[in-house]
Amino acid sequence: MAEKHIIISQKEPKLLTVYDSLSKKYGVNFTFKPFYHIEPLSSLEYRAQKLNILDHTAVVFSSRSAIDAFFKISEEHRIKIPEDMKYFCSTEIVANYLQKHIVYRKRKIFFGNGTAESIITAIGTKHVGEHFLIVACDSNKNELTDLMDKKGLKYTCALFIKSVLEDLSGVDFSKYDAAVLYNPSDVHSILKTYPEFKQGNLKIISYGKSVVKALEEAHLNIAVAAPTPDIPSAAKAIEVLLSE
């Protein structure tokens, strides 16, 4: 059986157990390469939004990079975040990361399980009167803002971080059997490097709702879409593809 090659648009994970298992079972070689990286906005880019952080009583974070950018910009602009500010995080891991910047035990911190619905559940009825600042939210409507609109919550979306596309000229996609893409920026990086990109025999695994739209707009076909109840992880999606 010929060895298969799959490129994954992320950093190599610390634990490779699941990928080692797939490699042995299906004779596949994995390449890990981020297709973009995250940077905080510059002070000039932040000021252009004409945002006043202190107009808000609660902050919503979905990533550790968003937390770093929020406190970096606050420090640069000499904004003292009040101790009674409330923090709503997408997951417990993200919430725990706040300890890098604040005294965790003295603050009001809530977290979900990674879904937009879980953030709304954490807000509940007790915090509906807050003015929420959603950090690193793009200018378009998304699942969380849709749910906040339905609940009648007051919020502001503001950019604190930006995606910087990587040069993928060193990647020959024709040599890969499949690619796993997680973010619209993964798609944008491919198209920026290869404006006339042809999918050919490359199978694409999408992980997450946001990347699906970008792939559809680029007229690229999806072989396996995740997560779903039957395919909860990217590793499972790879196994489904390989077992076909």
C-alpha positions in Angstrom: 0.0 0.0 0.0 1.5 3.4 -1.0 2.1 5.8 1.8 -0.4 8.6 2.0 0.5 12.2 2.9 -1.8 14.6 4.8 -1.0 18.2 5.7 -2.6 19.7 8.8 -2.8 23.5 9.0 -1.7 23.8 12.6 1.3 23.5 14.8 2.5 20.0 15.6 0.7 19.0 18.9 2.7 18.0 21.9 0.9 14.7 22.1 1.0 12.8 18.8 -0.5 9.5 20.0 -3.6 9.7 17.9 -1.7 10.6 14.8 0.9 7.9 15.4 -1.9 5.4 15.7 -3.4 6.6 12.4 0.0 6.5 10.7 0.6 2.9 11.7 -2.9 1.8 10.8 -3.2 3.5 7.5 0.4 4.1 6.4 0.0 7.9 6.4 2.6 10.6 6.9 1.5 13.8 8.6 2.9 17.3 8.0 2.0 20.0 10.4 2.3 23.6 9.2 0.3 26.7 10.3 -1.2 28.5 7.3 -1.5 31.8 9.3 -0.5 33.3 12.6 -2.2 35.7 15.0 -0.8 39.2 16.0 -2.3 41.9 18.3 -3.5 45.0 16.5 -1.2 47.9 16.5 -2.1 50.9 18.7 -3.1 52.8 15.5 -5.3 50.0 14.3 -7.0 49.8 17.7 -7.6 53.5 18.0 -9.2 53.5 14.5 -12.1 51.6 16.1 -12.8 54.5 18.5 -13.6 52.0 21.2 -13.8 52.7 24.9 -13.1 49.6 26.9 -14.4 51.1 30.1 -17.8 51.6 28.6 -18.2 47.8 29.1 -18.8 45.8 32.3 -18.0 42.3 30.9 -15.5 40.9 28.4 -15.9 37.8 26.3 -12.8 35.9 25.3 -12.5 32.9 22.9 -8.8 32.4 22.9 -5.6 33.0 24.9 -4.2 35.2 22.1 -7.3 37.4 22.5 -6.6 37.7 26.3 -2.9 38.7 25.6 -3.9 41.3 23.1 -6.6 42.8 25.3 -4.3 43.4 28.2 -1.4 44.5 26.0 -3.6 47.2 24.4 -5.0 48.2 27.8 -1.5 48.6 29.1 -0.3 50.6 26.1 -3.2 53.0 26.4 -2.9 53.1 30.2 -6.4 51.8 30.7 -6.9 50.4 34.2 -9.3 47.5 34.1 -11.6 47.7 37.1 -11.6 44.8 39.6 -15.3 44.3 39.2 -15.0 43.6 35.4 -16.6 40.3 34.6 -15.0 37.8 32.3 -16.8 35.2 30.1 -14.5 32.7 28.4 -15.2 30.0 25.8 -13.6 27.2 27.8 -12.1 26.6 31.2 -8.6 26.4 29.6 -9.1 30.0 28.2 -10.4 31.1 31.6 -7.4 29.7 33.5 -5.1 31.6 31.2 -6.4 34.9 32.7 -4.1 34.1 35.7 -1.3 35.4 33.5 -2.8 38.9 33.7 -5.1 39.2 36.8 -5.5 37.7 40.3 -7.9 35.0 39.3 -9.5 34.3 42.7 -10.5 37.9 43.1 -12.3 38.3 39.8 -15.7 37.2 38.5 -14.9 34.7 35.9 -17.3 32.3 34.0 -16.6 29.8 31.2 -18.4 27.6 28.8 -17.6 24.3 27.0 -16.5 25.8 23.7 -19.9 26.5 22.1 -21.7 29.8 21.7 -24.6 28.4 23.5 -22.5 27.6 26.6 -21.5 31.3 26.8 -25.2 32.3 26.8 -25.9 29.7 29.5 -23.0 31.2 31.6 -24.6 34.6 31.2 -27.9 33.2 32.3 -30.4 35.6 33.8 -28.1 37.0 36.4 -25.8 38.9 34.0 -28.2 40.1 31.3 -27.8 43.7 32.4 -24.1 43.8 31.5 -22.6 45.6 28.5 -20.4 42.9 26.9 -17.2 43.5 24.9 -16.6 40.6 22.6 -12.8 40.6 22.0 -11.4 39.6 18.6 -14.8 39.4 17.0 -14.9 40.1 13.3 -17.2 42.6 11.8 -19.7 40.0 10.6 -22.5 38.4 12.5 -21.7 35.1 14.0 -23.3 32.4 16.1 -22.6 34.2 19.4 -23.8 37.6 18.3 -27.0 36.0 16.8 -27.7 34.4 20.2 -27.0 37.6 22.0 -29.4 39.4 19.7 -32.1 36.9 20.4 -31.5 37.3 24.2 -31.6 41.1 23.9 -28.1 41.5 25.3 -26.1 44.7 24.9 -22.7 44.1 23.3 -19.9 45.5 21.2 -17.7 43.4 18.9 -14.1 44.7 18.6 -11.0 43.5 17.0 -7.9 43.1 19.2 -6.1 40.5 17.1 -5.6 39.9 13.4 -4.8 37.0 11.2 -1.5 37.3 9.2 -1.4 35.0 6.2 1.7 32.8 5.8 3.6 32.4 2.5 2.8 28.8 1.4 5.0 28.8 -1.7 7.1 26.0 -0.2 4.0 23.7 0.0 3.4 21.6 -3.1 -0.3 20.6 -2.5 -0.1 18.2 -5.4 2.1 15.9 -3.3 -0.6 15.6 -0.6 -3.6 13.3 -0.6 -5.5 15.4 1.9 -5.4 18.7 3.8 -7.1 19.5 7.1 -8.3 23.1 7.3 -9.6 24.8 10.5 -10.1 28.5 9.7 -11.1 30.8 6.8 -7.5 32.2 7.0 -6.2 28.8 6.0 -8.2 29.1 2.8 -7.2 32.7 2.3 -3.5 31.8 2.7 -3.7 29.1 0.0 -5.4 31.5 -2.4 -3.1 34.4 -1.7 0.0 32.2 -2.4 -1.7 30.4 -5.3 -4.4 32.7 -6.9 -5.1 30.0 -9.6 -5.1 27.1 -7.1 -6.5 23.9 -8.5 -7.8 21.3 -6.0 -7.2 18.3 -8.3 -7.2 15.1 -6.3 -6.6 16.8 -3.0 -9.2 15.8 -0.4 -10.1 18.6 2.1 -11.3 18.0 5.6 -12.9 21.0 7.2 -13.1 21.4 10.9 -15.5 24.1 12.2 -18.4 26.0 10.6 -16.4 29.1 9.7 -14.0 27.4 7.3 -16.9 25.8 5.4 -18.2 29.1 4.0 -14.7 30.1 2.9 -14.2 26.8 1.1 -17.6 27.1 -0.6 -16.8 30.7 -1.7 -13.5 29.4 -3.2 -15.4 26.6 -5.0 -13.4 24.0 -3.2 -14.9 20.6 -2.4 -15.1 19.2 1.1 -14.5 15.5 1.5 -15.3 15.3 5.2 -16.8 18.0 7.4 -16.4 18.0 11.2 -17.3 18.3 14.0 -20.6 16.3 13.9 -22.0 13.9 16.5 -20.4 11.0 14.6 -17.2 12.8 13.8 -16.4 14.9 16.9 -12.7 15.5 16.1 -10.3 16.2 13.3 -8.5 12.9 14.0 -11.8 11.1 13.6 -12.5 12.9 10.3 -9.1 11.8 9.1 -9.9 8.2 10.0 -13.2 8.4 8.2 -11.4 9.7 5.1 -8.7 7.0 5.2 -11.2 4.2 5.8 -13.3 5.0 2.7 
